[in-house]
Amino acid sequence: GRVISLVLYDDGTLQMSTDYLNGESPVVEVGTWQENEDGTLTIDLTGTPEEAYAEAHTITFEFQDDQIVAVDYDEA
């Protein structure tokens, strides 16, 4: 399993931490976010605090009750 924490900041930036529950430090990624007209939320992960990715990784979420659920992303 894993625990994912997503923090969205007012300025449109974000920080996502993924803890793989393997005793190692969580993987921290940064990027930007936007709310879409259809009510979904799109985030672009642009790198780590230390290094930018060559290409952003985009994830689209839908709001379901009190959670957000990833509905469109690169499964690789």
C-alpha positions in Angstrom: 0.0 0.0 0.0 0.8 3.6 0.1 -0.3 6.9 1.6 -0.6 9.9 -0.6 -0.9 13.5 0.8 -1.8 16.3 -1.5 -1.5 20.0 -0.4 -3.0 22.7 -2.7 -1.8 26.2 -2.1 -3.8 29.4 -2.9 -1.2 30.5 -5.4 -1.9 27.5 -7.7 1.1 25.4 -6.6 1.0 22.1 -4.9 3.0 19.5 -3.0 2.3 15.8 -3.2 4.0 13.3 -0.9 3.8 9.5 -1.5 4.8 7.2 1.3 5.2 3.6 0.0 5.2 2.3 3.6 8.6 0.7 3.1 10.6 2.4 5.8 12.0 5.0 3.4 11.3 8.7 3.3 8.2 9.7 1.3 8.6 10.8 -2.4 7.9 14.5 -2.6 6.7 16.1 -5.8 5.7 19.7 -6.7 3.6 21.3 -9.4 0.5 23.3 -10.1 -3.2 22.8 -10.0 -6.4 24.1 -11.4 -10.1 23.6 -10.9 -11.9 22.9 -14.2 -15.3 24.1 -15.4 -16.7 20.6 -15.2 -16.0 20.4 -11.5 -12.8 18.2 -11.8 -9.4 19.1 -10.5 -6.3 18.8 -12.7 -2.8 18.7 -11.2 0.5 18.9 -13.1 3.5 17.3 -11.3 6.5 19.2 -12.6 9.3 17.7 -10.5 10.7 17.3 -7.1 11.9 20.2 -4.9 15.4 19.4 -6.2 14.9 18.8 -9.9 12.3 19.5 -12.7 10.9 16.7 -14.8 11.5 16.7 -18.5 7.7 16.6 -19.0 4.9 17.2 -16.5 2.8 14.3 -15.2 -0.9 15.2 -15.3 -3.6 13.7 -13.1 -7.3 14.6 -13.2 -9.4 14.1 -10.1 -13.2 14.0 -9.5 -14.8 15.0 -6.2 -16.6 12.1 -4.7 -18.3 12.9 -1.3 -15.4 14.0 0.9 -12.6 12.7 -1.2 -10.9 13.3 -4.5 -10.4 10.3 -6.8 -7.9 10.1 -9.7 -9.9 9.4 -12.9 -7.4 10.2 -15.6 -3.6 9.6 -15.4 -0.7 7.7 -17.0 -0.7 4.3 -15.3 2.9 3.8 -16.2 
